[in-house]
Amino acid sequence: MHKRQEGISLVGLIVVLAVLGCVLMLALKIVPTYMEYRAIQNAIVTAKATGGGVAEIQKSFDASATAGYISSISSRDLIIEKDNGETEISFAYEKKIPLVGPASLLLEYEGTTAKRGAKPAKTE
């Protein structure tokens, strides 16, 4: 009786490692953009809490952007509107991540301080 060997072959191991390598490479490129998105979310919440007019909100956002290393958008890209007497701040932007050759990954980030979570108008 021959006992059949169990386990992964060398070719199988190489394929698994290649797939894991690709996933890790993608994660290493996506995680910093997501961290910046979260910093922007926190910055608009902080800017809204400062109150005041548009200029004060933009100044507060710029201060948070400098401290949080936010480079994807600036205070001029924020959509600041009054909704039922309350100031709401929204943003939307795209982040293009080059992968290999002509292939790239496009991430669309958007957020708002509105409780209903309405999508902001796309800025061109």
N, C-alpha and C positions, 0 to 999 in steps of 0.2 A: 504494500500500500504506500502510495506516494502522498505525502502530506503537502497540500497546496500552500504556498507562501502567501501571506497576507501583508498588506501595507501599500504604500504609495510607490510608484515607480519613479525613476529619475526624471523621465519626461513629464509625468504628472506633477512632480515637485517643481520643476521649472515653470510649468504653466501656472500653477498656483502662486508661485513667487512673482511671476510677471503680472498677474492680475492684481495681487496685493500691492505691488509697486505702482501700478497705474492708479489704483484707488488712493494710495497714500500721496502720490504726486498731485492728484486732483484736490484732495483735502487740504494739502499745504498751500494751494493757490486760492481756494475758496474761503478758508477760515479767516484770513486777514480782512477780506472784504466784508464778511459777515460781522466781524468785530467792529469794523468802522460803521456799518449800518446800525449796530446797537448803540455805538457812541453818538451817532446822529439822533437816534430816538431819544436818548437821555438828554441830549443838548436841547432839543425842541421842548421837552417837558420842563427843563430848567428855565429856558427862555420864556415860556408861557407863565411860569410861576413868578417871574420878575415883574410881570404886569407892564403897564405903560403902553406907549404907542409902538408903531412899527419900528422906529429908529432904536428904541430901547431894546426891543426884542431882537433885532438884528445885531446890536452891539453885544448882547448877552450870548447869542449864538456864536458870534465870532470869537468871544473869549473862550467858550467851551470848545470850539473847533481848534483853536490854538493849543489848548491844554490836552485835547484828546486826539491830536494828530489827524484831524479830519481834512482830507484833501479832495474828496469827490464832489462836494457841493460847497457853496458859500452862502452867506446870509441873503444874498441877492436871489438865490435860487428857491428860497422858501416861499410858500404860498400862505400869506397871512390874511385871514378873512374874519369878519364878524359873523357869528351864527347864533341867532336868538340872543343877541346882546353879549355873547361870550366870544373872546378871541380864540380862534383855532389856527393852528399852524400845521401845514402839510408839506410834504416833499415827495419827489419822484426822480429817480435817476437810474441810468444803466451803467453797468460795469462790464467791460469786455476783457476777458482773460485769454490771452493767446496760449494755445496748447502746443500743437506740433504742426509745423508748416502752415498751410492755409486754414487749418482748423482752429476755432476759438470757441469759447463758452461765453454766452451773453446772459448776465444776471440782471433782472429788473427789480430794483428795490423801491419801495414806497412806504410811507407811513404818515400818520396824522395824530394829533392830540384829541381829535373828536371822539366822543364816547361811542358814537354809532359806528365808528371805523370806516367812514366814507372814503372812497378812493380819491386821491387828489387828481386834479386835472393835469394831464401830461404837458410838460413844458417842452417846447421845441427849441 
